[in-house]
């Protein structure tokens, strides 16, 4: 699966746009303010991995072999880390 934040691929031609896909992860982390700063990166990385895997799974269900225009959003709320990936699933071929 090709993943990119750009809206086109230099080495591939997009032949069809299959739709918007997203992946999200909500990981409870007690209360972030009570955690040591050194413990947070691992938690964020795990939440990001879960969200990205969900994004890719949605794209694969649509028959995509790439996701373009990807964006990622991180938010914290009441001890939870919210990670949301979005992008456009596409079918492409090598130029």
N, C-alpha and C positions, 0 to 999 in steps of 0.2 A: 504494500500500500504506500503510495506516494503522499506525503503530507507537506503542505506549504501554506504560508501566510499570504502568498501572492495570489493573484486572480488568474494567472496563466502559467504555463510550463514551457520553458524554452526548448526542452528536448522532446516534448510530447505535444500532440495535437488533441485538444478536447473535442470529442465527437458527440457527446451528449451530457446534458446536465440532469442529474437524477433527483435533486432536491436538497433541502437544508437538513443537516444532521446535527445532533448535539449529544454531549455526554456530560453527566453531572455526578458529583460525589459530595456527600455530606458526612464528614467524619467528626464525631464528638471527641473533644480533647480536654475533658474536665472543664476547666476555665483557663483560657489562654493566658490571662494575666497572672495566673498562679504558676504557670510553667516556666522553666528556665528557657531562655532564648535558644540555647543549643539543642533543645528537644524539638523545637518547632520545625526546622527544615525537613527532618525525616517524615514527620506527619504530613506536611504539605506535599512532599514528593509522593507519598503513598496515595493521597487524595487525588493528585494530578494523574497518577498512573491509572487509577480506577476510572476517572472521567475520560481519559484518552482511549482506554480500551473499549468503553461503551460507545464512544464516537466512531471508532473504527468498525465495531460490530454492526452498528446501524448502517454504515456505508456499505459494508460487505453484503448485508441483507438486500440492499438495493441493486447489487451487482456492480458497484463502483470499484475502480482500481486506483483511485486517487481522491484526495480531499483538498480543495483549494479554498483560499480566503479564510483560513482558520484564524480563530481568535480564542483567547483564554482569559477568563475573568476569575479573580480570587476575591473572596469576601469572608469576613469573620463576623459571627453573630452569636452572642450568648454561649461561648465555648465551642462553637462549631466552625469548621473550616468548610466553606463552599467553593468548589472548583467547577467551573462550567466551560466546556469547549464547544465551539460552534464552527461550522464550515459548510461548504457545498460539496456534496458527493458528485463525482463526475466519472465518466468512462473516457479513457484516453488511449491513444496509440503512439508509439514512438515515431518521430518524424523521419 
